[in-house]
Amino acid sequence: MPRASEGISTTSKPAIVVDAGALGRSADAGTAADTYRVTSLGIDADAPYGRQRLRASLTVNAVRYDTFERFDLDGHEGHALWQWGEDETRRLKLGVSHRRALASLASVQDGVQSTVPNALTTRRAFASAEARLGAPWQLALEGSRLEQENAAAERLANDLVLDRGVASLAWVSRAENRIGLRADLARGALPNAQAVAGMPVDNAYRQRALAAFADWRPGGRTRLRAALGRVRRDYDALPQRDFEGGTGELALEWAPTGRLELEARAERAISETEDINVSFVLAERGALTAKYRLGARTELAASLETSDRRYLGEAGQVLGAVAPRTERVSAAGLRVAYRPLARLSAFAALRRETRSSCGSALCVAWMSSGIGATPVATQAAPPTVPAQTASSLASAAMPAPREPPAAATWVTPPSPPPPGRRECNPTSSSWARSSSEREAGSAGARAATAAGAVR
C-alpha cells in the first residue's frame, strides 16, 4: 500500500515568451521583421504507488504573429509514463507521447525550401527494461514506434513510421562507471512515394548500428563519456544511396567548484532531429558550454558550437535532379535565468548564429525572454521559445524560405537551424533573430543556446 505522502500531486505551468527580431539582407532584398508571442498552459501529475509510478503531463500553447498570421498555431504536447522499480537492478517503463507543432522549414527537400506552414503531428510509444545480470553486468532493452504525419501536401512524402529496437550490455563498477556495447536496429517506412524527375521513389530504409561506449568518473568533479561505432543504412530503392560510416562521441564534464560547470563535446552521427525524412544528415559537431550559479536564484550559461552537416540519401542526388548540399553552422549564445520565488522563474537569452552553404552565408541573431510558473521538479527549465526565425517571417514578404515556430513546450529543446540558401550565391551577410532535439528527438523541436545544440 502506498504511504500517505505518496498521493497524486499536480502542478500547473503557465508561461509567456516574447521574441522579436529583424532580418537584414543585401540592399536590393530589403528588410522585414515580425513579432510573435507564445502562451502555454500545462499540468503535470505524479502518482507513486509502492514500487510503481505513473507520471503524465499535458501542455497546450498558442503561437501568434503580429503580421504573418498564417503561421499562427494552437499546438500541444502530452506525455504519459508508467514505471515499475526505482533503480537499475530491475526496472520497467512504458510510455506514450503526442505532439502537434509547426515543422521547421529550414530543411531542404528536392533542393527547395517550402514557404507553406506545415503542422507536424508526432506520436511515439515505447517499452524498456533494465536488469542486473549478476553483480557487474547490466542489460538494457528498448523497443519503440515513432509516427510522423505532415499536413502540407508538399511534405507528405516525409510521413514516417519508424520501428526501432536498442539493446545494450554493460559492465558496471561499484562506483557506477560503465563500459559496454550497444546495438541499434531500425526500420523506416515512408508510406507516400516521393516524386523525383517524374518517377515515384520509395524511401523506406533499414538501419543498423553497433557501438562501444564508456561512462567514467575519474574523480568527484569530472565525468568522461565516449562512444565509438559504425552505422549502416540500406534503402529499398536506389541502393546507390546506401551509406556506411563511423560514428563517435567524446564528452568531458568538469565542475571545478560548486558554482561552475564546464563541458566540451565532439560527436559524429546521423542526426535524429530532422523534419525531412526523404534524406538524412550526417553531422560532425563540436561544442563548449559553461554554467555559473551566481547564487541560489540566478544562473548564467554560455556556449560556443560549430557543426558541419552533409545531406545524404536523397533520391534526387542519385538521379541528378538535385545538387549535393553541405553546410557549416557556427553559433554563440548567452542565457541568464532568475527564480525570485520557489515556483516562479524568468529568463533572457541572446544567440548569434552563422550558417554557410555552397559558398553563401547567412548570419542570424535573436533575443528572447520569458516568465512562467515552474513545477518544483523543473524549476531550472524555463518555457521554450518557438523554433522560428525572423528571417523566416521576412521571407513571406520578400519572398524566400521561412522557418515557422515549433509549439512551445515546458522543457527547453535544442535550437533548430535558420533558413539556408536555395542555391550557391556569392557570400553575403544578413541579420535576423532565431530561436528554438527531438530529438530529436522529437521534434525538438526546440531556447537557450546553453540548453542544446543547433540541429
C-alpha positions in Angstrom: 0.0 0.0 0.0 1.3 3.5 -0.7 2.2 5.7 2.1 0.1 8.8 2.9 2.7 11.1 1.4 2.5 9.2 -2.0 -0.7 10.7 -3.1 -1.3 12.2 -6.5 0.4 15.6 -6.9 -0.3 18.0 -9.8 1.3 21.3 -10.8 0.2 23.9 -13.4 2.7 25.7 -15.6 1.6 28.8 -17.4 4.2 30.7 -19.4 4.6 33.7 -21.7 7.5 34.1 -24.1 8.1 37.2 -26.2 10.6 37.2 -29.0 11.3 39.8 -31.7 13.9 40.5 -34.4 14.6 41.8 -37.8 16.2 40.3 -40.9 18.9 42.2 -42.7 19.7 41.1 -46.3 21.6 42.7 -49.2 20.5 46.2 -50.1 18.4 45.1 -53.0 16.5 42.5 -51.0 15.1 44.8 -48.3 14.4 44.2 -44.7 11.4 42.8 -42.8 10.5 41.8 -39.3 7.7 40.5 -37.2 6.9 39.8 -33.5 5.4 36.6 -32.2 4.1 35.6 -28.8 3.7 32.2 -27.2 1.3 31.5 -24.4 1.4 28.0 -22.9 -0.5 26.3 -20.1 0.2 22.9 -18.8 -0.4 20.4 -16.0 1.8 17.7 -14.5 0.7 14.7 -12.5 2.9 12.3 -10.5 1.2 9.3 -8.7 3.5 6.9 -6.9 2.1 3.6 -5.7 4.5 1.2 -3.9 7.2 0.4 -6.5 5.1 1.8 -9.3 4.9 5.3 -10.5 2.6 7.0 -13.0 3.6 10.3 -14.5 1.7 12.4 -17.0 1.9 15.9 -18.5 0.0 18.0 -20.9 0.9 21.4 -22.4 -1.3 23.4 -24.7 0.0 26.5 -26.4 -0.9 29.3 -28.7 1.6 31.0 -31.1 0.5 34.3 -32.5 2.2 36.7 -35.0 1.6 40.4 -35.5 1.9 40.3 -39.3 2.4 36.8 -40.7 -0.8 35.4 -39.2 -0.8 32.3 -41.4 1.8 30.9 -39.0 -0.5 31.1 -36.0 -0.9 27.7 -34.4 -2.6 26.1 -31.5 -0.4 23.2 -30.5 0.0 20.7 -27.7 2.4 18.1 -26.3 1.4 15.3 -23.9 3.4 12.5 -22.2 2.4 9.6 -20.1 4.9 7.2 -18.4 4.4 4.1 -16.2 7.4 2.9 -14.3 8.0 -0.2 -12.1 11.1 -0.2 -10.0 13.1 2.8 -8.8 16.7 1.6 -9.5 18.6 -0.2 -12.3 18.5 -3.6 -10.6 15.1 -4.2 -12.2 13.1 -1.5 -13.9 10.3 -1.5 -16.5 8.9 1.5 -18.3 6.0 2.0 -20.7 5.4 5.4 -22.3 3.5 7.3 -24.9 3.7 10.9 -26.3 1.7 13.0 -28.7 2.8 16.4 -30.1 1.5 18.9 -32.7 3.7 21.7 -33.8 4.8 23.6 -36.9 7.6 21.8 -38.7 10.9 23.6 -39.4 11.2 24.9 -42.9 15.0 25.3 -42.6 15.4 21.8 -44.1 15.6 21.4 -47.9 13.6 18.8 -50.0 14.3 18.4 -53.7 16.7 21.3 -53.5 13.9 23.7 -52.5 12.7 25.1 -49.2 8.9 25.4 -48.6 7.1 28.6 -47.8 3.9 26.8 -46.7 3.3 26.3 -42.9 3.3 22.6 -42.1 1.6 21.3 -39.0 3.6 18.2 -37.9 1.9 15.5 -35.7 4.3 13.2 -33.9 3.3 10.1 -31.9 5.6 7.8 -30.0 5.2 4.7 -27.9 8.0 2.7 -26.2 8.7 -0.1 -23.7 12.0 -0.6 -22.0 13.5 -2.9 -19.4 16.7 -2.8 -17.3 18.1 -5.6 -15.2 21.4 -6.5 -13.4 22.7 -9.9 -14.6 24.8 -10.7 -11.5 27.0 -8.2 -9.8 28.9 -6.5 -12.6 26.6 -6.8 -15.6 23.6 -4.7 -16.7 21.3 -5.5 -19.6 19.0 -2.8 -21.1 16.4 -3.3 -23.9 14.1 -0.9 -25.6 11.5 -1.1 -28.4 9.7 1.9 -29.8 7.5 3.1 -32.7 7.5 6.7 -33.9 4.9 8.0 -36.3 5.0 11.4 -38.1 2.3 12.9 -40.2 2.6 16.1 -42.3 -0.3 18.4 -43.0 1.2 20.2 -46.1 0.7 18.4 -49.4 4.3 19.1 -50.5 5.7 17.4 -47.3 3.5 14.2 -47.4 6.5 12.2 -48.7 8.1 12.7 -45.3 5.3 10.8 -43.4 7.2 8.2 -41.4 6.6 5.1 -39.4 9.9 4.2 -37.6 10.2 0.9 -35.6 13.3 0.7 -33.5 15.0 -1.7 -31.1 18.0 -1.0 -28.9 20.0 -3.4 -26.7 23.0 -2.7 -24.6 25.2 -4.8 -22.2 27.5 -3.0 -19.8 30.0 -3.8 -17.1 29.3 -1.7 -14.1 31.8 -1.0 -11.4 31.0 -0.3 -7.7 31.5 3.4 -8.5 28.8 3.1 -11.2 31.4 3.5 -14.0 30.3 1.7 -17.2 31.9 0.1 -20.3 29.7 -1.8 -22.8 28.3 -2.5 -26.2 25.1 -1.1 -27.8 23.3 -2.4 -30.9 20.6 -0.4 -32.6 18.2 -1.7 -35.3 15.6 0.5 -37.1 13.2 0.1 -40.0 11.8 3.3 -41.5 8.7 3.1 -43.7 7.6 6.1 -45.7 4.1 5.3 -47.0 3.9 8.1 -49.6 6.2 7.8 -52.5 8.3 10.8 -53.4 8.0 12.1 -57.0 11.6 12.7 -58.4 12.2 13.5 -62.0 8.7 12.3 -62.9 9.1 8.9 -61.2 7.8 7.6 -57.8 10.6 6.7 -55.3 10.2 4.5 -52.3 12.3 5.9 -49.5 11.9 3.1 -47.0 15.2 2.0 -45.3 16.8 -0.2 -42.7 19.5 1.0 -40.4 21.9 -1.0 -38.2 24.4 0.4 -35.7 26.9 -1.1 -33.3 29.0 0.9 -30.8 31.2 0.5 -27.8 30.7 3.1 -25.1 32.1 4.1 -21.7 30.9 6.4 -18.9 33.6 7.0 -16.4 34.1 9.3 -13.4 37.8 9.5 -12.6 37.1 11.9 -9.8 34.2 13.5 -8.0 34.2 16.6 -10.2 35.0 15.0 -13.6 33.0 12.8 -15.9 34.1 11.3 -19.2 31.8 9.8 -21.8 32.9 8.2 -25.0 31.4 6.1 -27.8 32.8 4.6 -31.0 30.9 2.6 -33.5 29.7 2.1 -37.1 26.3 2.7 -38.8 24.9 1.3 -42.0 21.7 2.5 -43.8 20.2 0.5 -46.7 17.4 1.7 -48.9 14.8 -0.5 -50.6 15.0 1.5 -53.8 18.0 3.2 -55.4 20.7 1.4 -53.4 23.3 3.9 -54.7 22.1 6.0 -51.7 23.2 3.3 -49.2 25.6 4.7 -46.5 28.1 3.1 -44.1 30.5 5.0 -41.9 31.9 5.5 -38.5 30.2 7.4 -35.6 31.6 8.6 -32.3 31.2 10.8 -29.3 33.6 12.3 -26.8 32.4 14.5 -23.9 34.1 15.8 -20.8 32.3 17.3 -17.9 34.2 19.2 -15.2 32.9 21.0 -12.1 35.9 22.7 -10.6 33.7 24.5 -8.0 30.2 24.1 -6.7 29.2 27.1 -8.8 30.9 26.4 -12.1 30.2 23.6 -14.6 32.1 23.2 -17.9 31.5 20.7 -20.7 33.4 20.0 -24.0 31.8 17.7 -26.6 32.7 16.4 -30.0 30.5 13.9 -32.0 29.8 12.4 -35.4 26.4 10.8 -36.0 23.3 10.7 -38.2 21.0 13.4 -37.0 17.8 12.3 -35.4 16.2 15.8 -35.2 15.3 16.4 -38.9 11.8 17.0 -40.2 12.8 16.0 -43.7 12.8 12.2 -43.8 13.4 11.6 -47.5 17.1 12.3 -46.8 19.3 12.3 -43.8 22.0 14.5 -42.3 25.5 13.3 -41.3 26.6 15.9 -38.7 30.1 16.5 -37.2 29.7 18.8 -34.2 31.9 20.4 -31.5 30.6 22.4 -28.6 31.8 24.1 -25.4 29.3 25.1 -22.7 29.7 26.8 -19.3 27.2 27.3 -16.4 27.8 29.5 -13.4 25.5 29.9 -10.5 25.7 33.4 -9.1 23.6 32.4 -6.2 20.7 30.2 -5.2 18.3 32.0 -7.5 20.5 33.1 -10.5 22.3 31.1 -13.2 24.4 32.2 -16.1 25.1 30.0 -19.1 27.2 30.4 -22.3 28.0 28.2 -25.3 30.1 28.0 -28.4 29.4 25.4 -31.1 30.2 24.5 -34.7 28.7 21.8 -36.9 29.4 20.5 -40.4 26.3 18.9 -42.0 26.2 16.7 -45.1 22.8 16.0 -46.7 22.8 12.4 -47.9 20.4 9.7 -49.1 18.2 12.0 -51.3 16.9 10.3 -54.4 17.3 13.5 -56.4 21.0 13.5 -55.9 21.3 9.9 -57.4 19.1 10.8 -60.3 20.9 14.1 -61.0 17.9 16.3 -60.2 19.4 17.8 -57.1 22.9 19.0 -56.4 24.8 17.7 -53.3 24.4 20.0 -50.3 26.7 20.7 -47.3 26.7 23.5 -44.8 28.5 24.7 -41.7 26.7 26.2 -38.7 28.5 28.2 -36.0 26.8 29.7 -33.0 27.4 31.5 -29.7 24.9 32.1 -27.0 24.4 33.6 -23.6 21.5 33.0 -21.2 20.6 34.1 -17.7 17.8 32.6 -15.5 16.4 34.0 -12.3 14.0 32.4 -9.9 12.6 35.1 -7.5 10.1 32.7 -5.9 10.1 28.9 -5.4 7.6 28.4 -8.3 8.3 31.4 -10.5 11.2 31.7 -12.9 12.3 34.2 -15.6 15.0 34.0 -18.2 16.6 36.1 -21.0 18.7 34.7 -23.9 20.9 36.0 -26.7 22.2 34.0 -29.6 24.2 34.7 -32.7 24.4 32.1 -35.4 26.2 31.9 -38.8 25.2 29.4 -41.4 27.1 28.9 -44.7 26.1 26.6 -47.6 27.6 26.3 -51.1 29.7 29.5 -50.6 26.7 31.6 -49.4 26.4 32.8 -45.9 23.5 33.7 -43.5 24.1 35.5 -40.2 21.3 35.2 -37.6 20.9 36.8 -34.2 18.0 36.5 -31.8 16.9 37.6 -28.4 14.2 36.1 -26.2 12.8 36.4 -22.7 10.1 34.7 -20.8 8.4 34.2 -17.4 6.4 31.4 -16.0 5.2 29.4 -13.0 7.6 26.4 -12.8 6.9 23.0 -11.3 9.2 22.1 -8.4 10.8 19.3 -10.4 11.7 21.5 -13.3 12.4 24.9 -11.6 15.6 25.4 -13.6 13.9 25.0 -17.0 12.0 28.0 -18.5 9.4 27.8 -21.1 10.6 27.0 -24.6 10.9 29.7 -27.2 9.4 28.6 -30.5 11.6 27.2 -33.3 11.4 30.0 -35.7 13.4 32.9 -37.1 12.6 36.4 -38.1 14.3 35.6 -41.4 11.6 33.0 -42.0 8.9 35.6 -41.3 10.5 38.2 -43.6 10.8 35.7 -46.4 7.0 35.7 -46.7 7.1 39.2 -47.9 10.3 39.0 -50.0 9.8 36.0 -50.7 12.3 33.5 -49.5 12.3 30.3 -47.5 11.0 30.6 -43.9 11.1 28.6 -40.7 7.9 28.7 -38.6 7.8 28.0 -34.8 7.5 24.7 -33.2 4.9 24.6 -30.4 6.2 25.9 -27.1 6.9 23.1 -24.6 7.9 23.2 -21.0 11.3 21.5 -21.3 13.8 23.6 -23.3 14.8 21.8 -26.5 17.7 22.4 -28.8 17.6 25.3 -31.3 16.8 24.5 -34.9 18.8 25.9 -37.8 17.7 29.1 -39.6 16.8 29.0 -43.3 19.5 28.2 -45.7 20.0 29.2 -49.3 18.3 27.6 -52.3 21.4 27.8 -54.5 25.0 28.8 -54.4 25.2 32.6 -54.3 28.1 35.0 -53.7 28.9 35.3 -50.0 26.6 37.8 -48.3 25.6 38.6 -44.7 22.2 39.2 -43.2 20.9 39.7 -39.7 17.9 38.1 -38.0 16.6 36.7 -34.8 16.4 32.9 -34.4 15.3 30.6 -31.5 14.1 27.2 -30.9 16.3 17.8 -30.2 13.9 16.0 -30.7 15.2 14.7 -30.8 15.1 14.5 -31.7 14.1 14.0 -31.0 11.2 14.5 -31.1 10.7 17.2 -32.8 12.6 19.3 -31.0 11.8 20.5 -31.7 13.1 23.0 -29.9 15.5 28.2 -26.4 18.5 28.8 -24.7 21.7 28.2 -26.5 23.2 26.5 -23.5 20.4 24.0 -23.3 21.2 22.3 -26.6 22.9 22.2 -30.0 22.0 23.5 -33.4 20.2 20.8 -35.3 
